[in-house]
Amino acid sequence: MFIRLLKTAYSDAGAAQENTQRLEKLLGPKETQLSSASMRKELILHDAEKLKEEFGLSDREAEAITLYALGKTQQAIA
């Protein structure tokens, strides 16, 4: 189901354009670029927020998705 949510979230052109703009903002000039770990976390947080909005997820559900994406275990999330 999670994969289906992700596919749906990225299926429209507006979302794709928004994500491209988000990446450009994150990359920015060389001296202000985020580390790859920071960029990954920022993108995961952004994606979780989009899923929350699109599917009416609660704050905790969005937080759990974010933590799963960051590699946390179910026990750690609980």
HTML snippet that shows the backbone in 3Dmol.js (N, CA, C, O; Angstrom):
<script src="https://3Dmol.org/build/3Dmol-min.js"></script>
<div id="view" style="width:600px;height:400px;position:relative"></div>
<script>
const pdb = `
ATOM      1  N   MET A   1       0.819  -1.185   0.000  1.00  0.00           N
ATOM      2  CA  MET A   1       0.000   0.000   0.000  1.00  0.00           C
ATOM      3  C   MET A   1       0.871   1.260   0.000  1.00  0.00           C
ATOM      4  O   MET A   1       0.546   2.241  -0.668  1.00  0.00           O
ATOM      5  N   PHE A   2       1.967   1.230   0.743  1.00  0.00           N
ATOM      6  CA  PHE A   2       2.862   2.389   0.802  1.00  0.00           C
ATOM      7  C   PHE A   2       3.386   2.730  -0.590  1.00  0.00           C
ATOM      8  O   PHE A   2       3.439   3.901  -0.964  1.00  0.00           O
ATOM      9  N   ILE A   3       3.772   1.715  -1.353  1.00  0.00           N
ATOM     10  CA  ILE A   3       4.273   1.940  -2.718  1.00  0.00           C
ATOM     11  C   ILE A   3       3.177   2.564  -3.569  1.00  0.00           C
ATOM     12  O   ILE A   3       3.446   3.463  -4.365  1.00  0.00           O
ATOM     13  N   ARG A   4       1.947   2.096  -3.409  1.00  0.00           N
ATOM     14  CA  ARG A   4       0.838   2.659  -4.159  1.00  0.00           C
ATOM     15  C   ARG A   4       0.638   4.131  -3.804  1.00  0.00           C
ATOM     16  O   ARG A   4       0.369   4.951  -4.681  1.00  0.00           O
ATOM     17  N   LEU A   5       0.770   4.465  -2.525  1.00  0.00           N
ATOM     18  CA  LEU A   5       0.654   5.861  -2.105  1.00  0.00           C
ATOM     19  C   LEU A   5       1.729   6.720  -2.758  1.00  0.00           C
ATOM     20  O   LEU A   5       1.452   7.823  -3.229  1.00  0.00           O
ATOM     21  N   LEU A   6       2.953   6.211  -2.783  1.00  0.00           N
ATOM     22  CA  LEU A   6       4.051   6.961  -3.396  1.00  0.00           C
ATOM     23  C   LEU A   6       3.823   7.166  -4.886  1.00  0.00           C
ATOM     24  O   LEU A   6       4.042   8.262  -5.403  1.00  0.00           O
ATOM     25  N   LYS A   7       3.377   6.104  -5.589  1.00  0.00           N
ATOM     26  CA  LYS A   7       3.123   6.226  -7.025  1.00  0.00           C
ATOM     27  C   LYS A   7       2.036   7.255  -7.290  1.00  0.00           C
ATOM     28  O   LYS A   7       2.148   8.053  -8.220  1.00  0.00           O
ATOM     29  N   THR A   8       0.996   7.242  -6.487  1.00  0.00           N
ATOM     30  CA  THR A   8      -0.090   8.200  -6.656  1.00  0.00           C
ATOM     31  C   THR A   8       0.392   9.617  -6.402  1.00  0.00           C
ATOM     32  O   THR A   8       0.029  10.540  -7.131  1.00  0.00           O
ATOM     33  N   ALA A   9       1.199   9.791  -5.381  1.00  0.00           N
ATOM     34  CA  ALA A   9       1.690  11.122  -5.029  1.00  0.00           C
ATOM     35  C   ALA A   9       2.532  11.736  -6.140  1.00  0.00           C
ATOM     36  O   ALA A   9       2.590  12.959  -6.269  1.00  0.00           O
ATOM     37  N   TYR A  10       3.184  10.903  -6.941  1.00  0.00           N
ATOM     38  CA  TYR A  10       4.060  11.409  -8.004  1.00  0.00           C
ATOM     39  C   TYR A  10       3.468  11.253  -9.394  1.00  0.00           C
ATOM     40  O   TYR A  10       4.179  11.424 -10.383  1.00  0.00           O
ATOM     41  N   SER A  11       2.192  10.934  -9.493  1.00  0.00           N
ATOM     42  CA  SER A  11       1.607  10.652 -10.797  1.00  0.00           C
ATOM     43  C   SER A  11       1.245  11.905 -11.594  1.00  0.00           C
ATOM     44  O   SER A  11       1.130  11.826 -12.817  1.00  0.00           O
ATOM     45  N   ASP A  12       1.065  13.045 -10.954  1.00  0.00           N
ATOM     46  CA  ASP A  12       0.681  14.220 -11.733  1.00  0.00           C
ATOM     47  C   ASP A  12       1.888  15.098 -12.048  1.00  0.00           C
ATOM     48  O   ASP A  12       2.893  15.096 -11.336  1.00  0.00           O
ATOM     49  N   ALA A  13       1.753  15.843 -13.135  1.00  0.00           N
ATOM     50  CA  ALA A  13       2.858  16.670 -13.618  1.00  0.00           C
ATOM     51  C   ALA A  13       3.201  17.785 -12.647  1.00  0.00           C
ATOM     52  O   ALA A  13       4.371  18.141 -12.504  1.00  0.00           O
ATOM     53  N   GLY A  14       2.203  18.341 -11.979  1.00  0.00           N
ATOM     54  CA  GLY A  14       2.448  19.415 -11.016  1.00  0.00           C
ATOM     55  C   GLY A  14       3.345  18.954  -9.887  1.00  0.00           C
ATOM     56  O   GLY A  14       4.234  19.688  -9.454  1.00  0.00           O
ATOM     57  N   ALA A  15       3.116  17.733  -9.405  1.00  0.00           N
ATOM     58  CA  ALA A  15       3.946  17.191  -8.331  1.00  0.00           C
ATOM     59  C   ALA A  15       5.372  16.988  -8.826  1.00  0.00           C
ATOM     60  O   ALA A  15       6.328  17.266  -8.102  1.00  0.00           O
ATOM     61  N   ALA A  16       5.516  16.506 -10.047  1.00  0.00           N
ATOM     62  CA  ALA A  16       6.854  16.290 -10.600  1.00  0.00           C
ATOM     63  C   ALA A  16       7.609  17.604 -10.726  1.00  0.00           C
ATOM     64  O   ALA A  16       8.794  17.680 -10.399  1.00  0.00           O
ATOM     65  N   GLN A  17       6.918  18.646 -11.202  1.00  0.00           N
ATOM     66  CA  GLN A  17       7.562  19.957 -11.334  1.00  0.00           C
ATOM     67  C   GLN A  17       7.930  20.513  -9.960  1.00  0.00           C
ATOM     68  O   GLN A  17       9.016  21.064  -9.779  1.00  0.00           O
ATOM     69  N   GLU A  18       7.029  20.368  -9.002  1.00  0.00           N
ATOM     70  CA  GLU A  18       7.296  20.857  -7.649  1.00  0.00           C
ATOM     71  C   GLU A  18       8.505  20.147  -7.047  1.00  0.00           C
ATOM     72  O   GLU A  18       9.332  20.778  -6.388  1.00  0.00           O
ATOM     73  N   ASN A  19       8.608  18.849  -7.270  1.00  0.00           N
ATOM     74  CA  ASN A  19       9.736  18.096  -6.736  1.00  0.00           C
ATOM     75  C   ASN A  19      11.048  18.500  -7.405  1.00  0.00           C
ATOM     76  O   ASN A  19      12.094  18.542  -6.758  1.00  0.00           O
ATOM     77  N   THR A  20      10.984  18.796  -8.699  1.00  0.00           N
ATOM     78  CA  THR A  20      12.182  19.270  -9.400  1.00  0.00           C
ATOM     79  C   THR A  20      12.633  20.612  -8.826  1.00  0.00           C
ATOM     80  O   THR A  20      13.823  20.826  -8.595  1.00  0.00           O
ATOM     81  N   GLN A  21      11.681  21.511  -8.596  1.00  0.00           N
ATOM     82  CA  GLN A  21      12.019  22.813  -8.009  1.00  0.00           C
ATOM     83  C   GLN A  21      12.579  22.641  -6.603  1.00  0.00           C
ATOM     84  O   GLN A  21      13.498  23.356  -6.201  1.00  0.00           O
ATOM     85  N   ARG A  22      12.026  21.698  -5.864  1.00  0.00           N
ATOM     86  CA  ARG A  22      12.502  21.438  -4.506  1.00  0.00           C
ATOM     87  C   ARG A  22      13.953  20.964  -4.538  1.00  0.00           C
ATOM     88  O   ARG A  22      14.773  21.409  -3.735  1.00  0.00           O
ATOM     89  N   LEU A  23      14.271  20.058  -5.468  1.00  0.00           N
ATOM     90  CA  LEU A  23      15.650  19.581  -5.591  1.00  0.00           C
ATOM     91  C   LEU A  23      16.597  20.717  -5.953  1.00  0.00           C
ATOM     92  O   LEU A  23      17.691  20.823  -5.397  1.00  0.00           O
ATOM     93  N   GLU A  24      16.173  21.565  -6.886  1.00  0.00           N
ATOM     94  CA  GLU A  24      17.017  22.689  -7.274  1.00  0.00           C
ATOM     95  C   GLU A  24      17.271  23.609  -6.081  1.00  0.00           C
ATOM     96  O   GLU A  24      18.385  24.100  -5.896  1.00  0.00           O
ATOM     97  N   LYS A  25      16.243  23.838  -5.279  1.00  0.00           N
ATOM     98  CA  LYS A  25      16.405  24.671  -4.094  1.00  0.00           C
ATOM     99  C   LYS A  25      17.368  24.028  -3.102  1.00  0.00           C
ATOM    100  O   LYS A  25      18.210  24.705  -2.511  1.00  0.00           O
ATOM    101  N   LEU A  26      17.235  22.711  -2.924  1.00  0.00           N
ATOM    102  CA  LEU A  26      18.112  22.008  -1.993  1.00  0.00           C
ATOM    103  C   LEU A  26      19.561  22.016  -2.463  1.00  0.00           C
ATOM    104  O   LEU A  26      20.481  22.171  -1.660  1.00  0.00           O
ATOM    105  N   LEU A  27      19.757  21.849  -3.763  1.00  0.00           N
ATOM    106  CA  LEU A  27      21.126  21.808  -4.286  1.00  0.00           C
ATOM    107  C   LEU A  27      21.765  23.189  -4.235  1.00  0.00           C
ATOM    108  O   LEU A  27      22.894  23.338  -3.766  1.00  0.00           O
ATOM    109  N   GLY A  28      21.047  24.196  -4.718  1.00  0.00           N
ATOM    110  CA  GLY A  28      21.530  25.572  -4.650  1.00  0.00           C
ATOM    111  C   GLY A  28      22.978  25.726  -5.097  1.00  0.00           C
ATOM    112  O   GLY A  28      23.546  24.823  -5.711  1.00  0.00           O
ATOM    113  N   PRO A  29      23.573  26.878  -4.784  1.00  0.00           N
ATOM    114  CA  PRO A  29      24.988  27.094  -5.109  1.00  0.00           C
ATOM    115  C   PRO A  29      25.878  26.104  -4.348  1.00  0.00           C
ATOM    116  O   PRO A  29      25.528  25.652  -3.258  1.00  0.00           O
ATOM    117  N   LYS A  30      26.990  25.787  -4.917  1.00  0.00           N
ATOM    118  CA  LYS A  30      27.905  24.779  -4.361  1.00  0.00           C
ATOM    119  C   LYS A  30      28.228  25.023  -2.888  1.00  0.00           C
ATOM    120  O   LYS A  30      28.258  24.078  -2.100  1.00  0.00           O
ATOM    121  N   GLU A  31      28.467  26.270  -2.510  1.00  0.00           N
ATOM    122  CA  GLU A  31      28.874  26.560  -1.127  1.00  0.00           C
ATOM    123  C   GLU A  31      27.725  26.403  -0.121  1.00  0.00           C
ATOM    124  O   GLU A  31      27.965  26.340   1.085  1.00  0.00           O
ATOM    125  N   THR A  32      26.484  26.340  -0.609  1.00  0.00           N
ATOM    126  CA  THR A  32      25.359  26.208   0.313  1.00  0.00           C
ATOM    127  C   THR A  32      24.672  24.842   0.219  1.00  0.00           C
ATOM    128  O   THR A  32      23.625  24.635   0.833  1.00  0.00           O
ATOM    129  N   GLN A  33      25.248  23.915  -0.541  1.00  0.00           N
ATOM    130  CA  GLN A  33      24.624  22.602  -0.702  1.00  0.00           C
ATOM    131  C   GLN A  33      24.580  21.845   0.619  1.00  0.00           C
ATOM    132  O   GLN A  33      25.509  21.902   1.424  1.00  0.00           O
ATOM    133  N   LEU A  34      23.478  21.140   0.817  1.00  0.00           N
ATOM    134  CA  LEU A  34      23.335  20.289   1.985  1.00  0.00           C
ATOM    135  C   LEU A  34      24.126  19.009   1.789  1.00  0.00           C
ATOM    136  O   LEU A  34      24.405  18.622   0.655  1.00  0.00           O
ATOM    137  N   SER A  35      24.491  18.348   2.879  1.00  0.00           N
ATOM    138  CA  SER A  35      25.131  17.053   2.765  1.00  0.00           C
ATOM    139  C   SER A  35      24.108  16.079   2.204  1.00  0.00           C
ATOM    140  O   SER A  35      22.908  16.345   2.262  1.00  0.00           O
ATOM    141  N   SER A  36      24.562  14.962   1.665  1.00  0.00           N
ATOM    142  CA  SER A  36      23.630  13.994   1.088  1.00  0.00           C
ATOM    143  C   SER A  36      22.676  13.453   2.150  1.00  0.00           C
ATOM    144  O   SER A  36      21.511  13.198   1.847  1.00  0.00           O
ATOM    145  N   ALA A  37      23.139  13.274   3.380  1.00  0.00           N
ATOM    146  CA  ALA A  37      22.267  12.795   4.454  1.00  0.00           C
ATOM    147  C   ALA A  37      21.201  13.830   4.792  1.00  0.00           C
ATOM    148  O   ALA A  37      20.036  13.485   4.992  1.00  0.00           O
ATOM    149  N   SER A  38      21.598  15.093   4.855  1.00  0.00           N
ATOM    150  CA  SER A  38      20.637  16.156   5.141  1.00  0.00           C
ATOM    151  C   SER A  38      19.629  16.300   4.011  1.00  0.00           C
ATOM    152  O   SER A  38      18.438  16.502   4.249  1.00  0.00           O
ATOM    153  N   MET A  39      20.117  16.193   2.779  1.00  0.00           N
ATOM    154  CA  MET A  39      19.234  16.301   1.628  1.00  0.00           C
ATOM    155  C   MET A  39      18.237  15.141   1.612  1.00  0.00           C
ATOM    156  O   MET A  39      17.052  15.339   1.344  1.00  0.00           O
ATOM    157  N   ARG A  40      18.716  13.949   1.895  1.00  0.00           N
ATOM    158  CA  ARG A  40      17.843  12.773   1.927  1.00  0.00           C
ATOM    159  C   ARG A  40      16.745  12.951   2.979  1.00  0.00           C
ATOM    160  O   ARG A  40      15.573  12.679   2.720  1.00  0.00           O
ATOM    161  N   LYS A  41      17.134  13.405   4.149  1.00  0.00           N
ATOM    162  CA  LYS A  41      16.163  13.614   5.221  1.00  0.00           C
ATOM    163  C   LYS A  41      15.150  14.684   4.836  1.00  0.00           C
ATOM    164  O   LYS A  41      13.954  14.522   5.076  1.00  0.00           O
ATOM    165  N   GLU A  42      15.615  15.760   4.248  1.00  0.00           N
ATOM    166  CA  GLU A  42      14.735  16.846   3.822  1.00  0.00           C
ATOM    167  C   GLU A  42      13.733  16.357   2.778  1.00  0.00           C
ATOM    168  O   GLU A  42      12.554  16.707   2.843  1.00  0.00           O
ATOM    169  N   LEU A  43      14.184  15.562   1.830  1.00  0.00           N
ATOM    170  CA  LEU A  43      13.299  15.035   0.803  1.00  0.00           C
ATOM    171  C   LEU A  43      12.285  14.063   1.400  1.00  0.00           C
ATOM    172  O   LEU A  43      11.121  14.063   0.999  1.00  0.00           O
ATOM    173  N   ILE A  44      12.707  13.248   2.336  1.00  0.00           N
ATOM    174  CA  ILE A  44      11.791  12.311   2.996  1.00  0.00           C
ATOM    175  C   ILE A  44      10.719  13.078   3.766  1.00  0.00           C
ATOM    176  O   ILE A  44       9.541  12.725   3.705  1.00  0.00           O
ATOM    177  N   LEU A  45      11.114  14.119   4.486  1.00  0.00           N
ATOM    178  CA  LEU A  45      10.143  14.938   5.220  1.00  0.00           C
ATOM    179  C   LEU A  45       9.144  15.594   4.264  1.00  0.00           C
ATOM    180  O   LEU A  45       7.946  15.651   4.541  1.00  0.00           O
ATOM    181  N   HIS A  46       9.651  16.080   3.152  1.00  0.00           N
ATOM    182  CA  HIS A  46       8.794  16.698   2.143  1.00  0.00           C
ATOM    183  C   HIS A  46       7.801  15.683   1.585  1.00  0.00           C
ATOM    184  O   HIS A  46       6.611  15.976   1.468  1.00  0.00           O
ATOM    185  N   ASP A  47       8.284  14.496   1.243  1.00  0.00           N
ATOM    186  CA  ASP A  47       7.414  13.456   0.694  1.00  0.00           C
ATOM    187  C   ASP A  47       6.355  13.030   1.701  1.00  0.00           C
ATOM    188  O   ASP A  47       5.199  12.822   1.333  1.00  0.00           O
ATOM    189  N   ALA A  48       6.733  12.902   2.952  1.00  0.00           N
ATOM    190  CA  ALA A  48       5.773  12.519   3.991  1.00  0.00           C
ATOM    191  C   ALA A  48       4.694  13.587   4.140  1.00  0.00           C
ATOM    192  O   ALA A  48       3.524  13.266   4.348  1.00  0.00           O
ATOM    193  N   GLU A  49       5.081  14.844   4.037  1.00  0.00           N
ATOM    194  CA  GLU A  49       4.105  15.934   4.130  1.00  0.00           C
ATOM    195  C   GLU A  49       3.131  15.886   2.958  1.00  0.00           C
ATOM    196  O   GLU A  49       1.933  16.100   3.138  1.00  0.00           O
ATOM    197  N   LYS A  50       3.638  15.606   1.761  1.00  0.00           N
ATOM    198  CA  LYS A  50       2.775  15.496   0.586  1.00  0.00           C
ATOM    199  C   LYS A  50       1.798  14.334   0.746  1.00  0.00           C
ATOM    200  O   LYS A  50       0.618  14.471   0.420  1.00  0.00           O
ATOM    201  N   LEU A  51       2.273  13.199   1.242  1.00  0.00           N
ATOM    202  CA  LEU A  51       1.391  12.053   1.478  1.00  0.00           C
ATOM    203  C   LEU A  51       0.335  12.402   2.520  1.00  0.00           C
ATOM    204  O   LEU A  51      -0.832  12.037   2.380  1.00  0.00           O
ATOM    205  N   LYS A  52       0.750  13.104   3.556  1.00  0.00           N
ATOM    206  CA  LYS A  52      -0.176  13.509   4.615  1.00  0.00           C
ATOM    207  C   LYS A  52      -1.305  14.357   4.041  1.00  0.00           C
ATOM    208  O   LYS A  52      -2.476  14.126   4.341  1.00  0.00           O
ATOM    209  N   GLU A  53      -0.950  15.335   3.218  1.00  0.00           N
ATOM    210  CA  GLU A  53      -1.946  16.214   2.616  1.00  0.00           C
ATOM    211  C   GLU A  53      -2.870  15.463   1.663  1.00  0.00           C
ATOM    212  O   GLU A  53      -4.090  15.614   1.718  1.00  0.00           O
ATOM    213  N   GLU A  54      -2.281  14.662   0.797  1.00  0.00           N
ATOM    214  CA  GLU A  54      -3.053  13.997  -0.244  1.00  0.00           C
ATOM    215  C   GLU A  54      -3.991  12.922   0.300  1.00  0.00           C
ATOM    216  O   GLU A  54      -5.098  12.748  -0.211  1.00  0.00           O
ATOM    217  N   PHE A  55      -3.560  12.212   1.318  1.00  0.00           N
ATOM    218  CA  PHE A  55      -4.346  11.088   1.809  1.00  0.00           C
ATOM    219  C   PHE A  55      -4.961  11.332   3.185  1.00  0.00           C
ATOM    220  O   PHE A  55      -5.550  10.423   3.769  1.00  0.00           O
ATOM    221  N   GLY A  56      -4.832  12.541   3.700  1.00  0.00           N
ATOM    222  CA  GLY A  56      -5.443  12.876   4.980  1.00  0.00           C
ATOM    223  C   GLY A  56      -4.875  12.086   6.143  1.00  0.00           C
ATOM    224  O   GLY A  56      -5.605  11.679   7.047  1.00  0.00           O
ATOM    225  N   LEU A  57      -3.564  11.872   6.114  1.00  0.00           N
ATOM    226  CA  LEU A  57      -2.918  11.128   7.195  1.00  0.00           C
ATOM    227  C   LEU A  57      -2.813  11.989   8.444  1.00  0.00           C
ATOM    228  O   LEU A  57      -2.745  13.216   8.368  1.00  0.00           O
ATOM    229  N   SER A  58      -2.801  11.333   9.583  1.00  0.00           N
ATOM    230  CA  SER A  58      -2.595  12.051  10.837  1.00  0.00           C
ATOM    231  C   SER A  58      -1.119  12.425  10.964  1.00  0.00           C
ATOM    232  O   SER A  58      -0.276  11.934  10.213  1.00  0.00           O
ATOM    233  N   ASP A  59      -0.821  13.296  11.918  1.00  0.00           N
ATOM    234  CA  ASP A  59       0.575  13.666  12.162  1.00  0.00           C
ATOM    235  C   ASP A  59       1.407  12.430  12.496  1.00  0.00           C
ATOM    236  O   ASP A  59       2.533  12.286  12.018  1.00  0.00           O
ATOM    237  N   ARG A  60       0.852  11.543  13.316  1.00  0.00           N
ATOM    238  CA  ARG A  60       1.592  10.340  13.729  1.00  0.00           C
ATOM    239  C   ARG A  60       1.817   9.393  12.553  1.00  0.00           C
ATOM    240  O   ARG A  60       2.882   8.785  12.446  1.00  0.00           O
ATOM    241  N   GLU A  61       0.832   9.263  11.676  1.00  0.00           N
ATOM    242  CA  GLU A  61       1.008   8.398  10.503  1.00  0.00           C
ATOM    243  C   GLU A  61       2.116   8.945   9.592  1.00  0.00           C
ATOM    244  O   GLU A  61       2.941   8.186   9.085  1.00  0.00           O
ATOM    245  N   ALA A  62       2.125  10.254   9.393  1.00  0.00           N
ATOM    246  CA  ALA A  62       3.174  10.871   8.576  1.00  0.00           C
ATOM    247  C   ALA A  62       4.536  10.706   9.243  1.00  0.00           C
ATOM    248  O   ALA A  62       5.539  10.461   8.573  1.00  0.00           O
ATOM    249  N   GLU A  63       4.563  10.842  10.564  1.00  0.00           N
ATOM    250  CA  GLU A  63       5.816  10.656  11.302  1.00  0.00           C
ATOM    251  C   GLU A  63       6.315   9.217  11.165  1.00  0.00           C
ATOM    252  O   GLU A  63       7.510   8.989  10.978  1.00  0.00           O
ATOM    253  N   ALA A  64       5.404   8.249  11.260  1.00  0.00           N
ATOM    254  CA  ALA A  64       5.796   6.836  11.136  1.00  0.00           C
ATOM    255  C   ALA A  64       6.348   6.551   9.742  1.00  0.00           C
ATOM    256  O   ALA A  64       7.344   5.841   9.609  1.00  0.00           O
ATOM    257  N   ILE A  65       5.717   7.094   8.704  1.00  0.00           N
ATOM    258  CA  ILE A  65       6.215   6.907   7.340  1.00  0.00           C
ATOM    259  C   ILE A  65       7.617   7.491   7.211  1.00  0.00           C
ATOM    260  O   ILE A  65       8.502   6.876   6.615  1.00  0.00           O
ATOM    261  N   THR A  66       7.811   8.672   7.769  1.00  0.00           N
ATOM    262  CA  THR A  66       9.123   9.316   7.725  1.00  0.00           C
ATOM    263  C   THR A  66      10.174   8.457   8.416  1.00  0.00           C
ATOM    264  O   THR A  66      11.267   8.259   7.884  1.00  0.00           O
ATOM    265  N   LEU A  67       9.849   7.951   9.587  1.00  0.00           N
ATOM    266  CA  LEU A  67      10.809   7.137  10.339  1.00  0.00           C
ATOM    267  C   LEU A  67      11.129   5.824   9.618  1.00  0.00           C
ATOM    268  O   LEU A  67      12.277   5.381   9.618  1.00  0.00           O
ATOM    269  N   TYR A  68      10.110   5.198   9.001  1.00  0.00           N
ATOM    270  CA  TYR A  68      10.368   3.992   8.197  1.00  0.00           C
ATOM    271  C   TYR A  68      11.323   4.313   7.056  1.00  0.00           C
ATOM    272  O   TYR A  68      12.275   3.575   6.802  1.00  0.00           O
ATOM    273  N   ALA A  69      11.057   5.430   6.367  1.00  0.00           N
ATOM    274  CA  ALA A  69      11.907   5.823   5.240  1.00  0.00           C
ATOM    275  C   ALA A  69      13.335   6.126   5.678  1.00  0.00           C
ATOM    276  O   ALA A  69      14.276   5.956   4.903  1.00  0.00           O
ATOM    277  N   LEU A  70      13.495   6.575   6.923  1.00  0.00           N
ATOM    278  CA  LEU A  70      14.833   6.854   7.449  1.00  0.00           C
ATOM    279  C   LEU A  70      15.525   5.599   7.971  1.00  0.00           C
ATOM    280  O   LEU A  70      16.663   5.657   8.439  1.00  0.00           O
ATOM    281  N   GLY A  71      14.826   4.457   7.889  1.00  0.00           N
ATOM    282  CA  GLY A  71      15.458   3.194   8.255  1.00  0.00           C
ATOM    283  C   GLY A  71      15.227   2.753   9.690  1.00  0.00           C
ATOM    284  O   GLY A  71      15.889   1.829  10.164  1.00  0.00           O
ATOM    285  N   LYS A  72      14.306   3.393  10.388  1.00  0.00           N
ATOM    286  CA  LYS A  72      14.025   3.005  11.765  1.00  0.00           C
ATOM    287  C   LYS A  72      13.231   1.695  11.770  1.00  0.00           C
ATOM    288  O   LYS A  72      12.504   1.397  10.822  1.00  0.00           O
ATOM    289  N   THR A  73      13.376   0.927  12.836  1.00  0.00           N
ATOM    290  CA  THR A  73      12.629  -0.314  12.964  1.00  0.00           C
ATOM    291  C   THR A  73      11.248  -0.033  13.522  1.00  0.00           C
ATOM    292  O   THR A  73      10.986   1.039  14.068  1.00  0.00           O
ATOM    293  N   GLN A  74      10.367  -1.016  13.376  1.00  0.00           N
ATOM    294  CA  GLN A  74       9.016  -0.861  13.903  1.00  0.00           C
ATOM    295  C   GLN A  74       9.054  -0.665  15.427  1.00  0.00           C
ATOM    296  O   GLN A  74       8.289   0.126  15.978  1.00  0.00           O
ATOM    297  N   GLN A  75       9.932  -1.378  16.079  1.00  0.00           N
ATOM    298  CA  GLN A  75      10.054  -1.245  17.532  1.00  0.00           C
ATOM    299  C   GLN A  75      10.521   0.161  17.919  1.00  0.00           C
ATOM    300  O   GLN A  75      10.010   0.746  18.875  1.00  0.00           O
ATOM    301  N   ALA A  76      11.471   0.690  17.190  1.00  0.00           N
ATOM    302  CA  ALA A  76      11.968   2.039  17.472  1.00  0.00           C
ATOM    303  C   ALA A  76      10.879   3.089  17.235  1.00  0.00           C
ATOM    304  O   ALA A  76      10.775   4.065  17.978  1.00  0.00           O
ATOM    305  N   ILE A  77      10.082   2.880  16.207  1.00  0.00           N
ATOM    306  CA  ILE A  77       9.008   3.820  15.886  1.00  0.00           C
ATOM    307  C   ILE A  77       7.923   3.796  16.951  1.00  0.00           C
ATOM    308  O   ILE A  77       7.384   4.836  17.326  1.00  0.00           O
ATOM    309  N   ALA A  78       7.608   2.594  17.436  1.00  0.00           N
ATOM    310  CA  ALA A  78       6.584   2.458  18.478  1.00  0.00           C
ATOM    311  C   ALA A  78       7.037   3.173  19.725  1.00  0.00           C
ATOM    312  O   ALA A  78       6.320   3.182  20.726  1.00  0.00           O
TER     313      ALA A  78
END
`;
const viewer = $3Dmol.createViewer("view");
viewer.addModel(pdb, "pdb");
viewer.setStyle({}, {cartoon: {color: "spectrum"}});
viewer.zoomTo();
viewer.render();
</script>
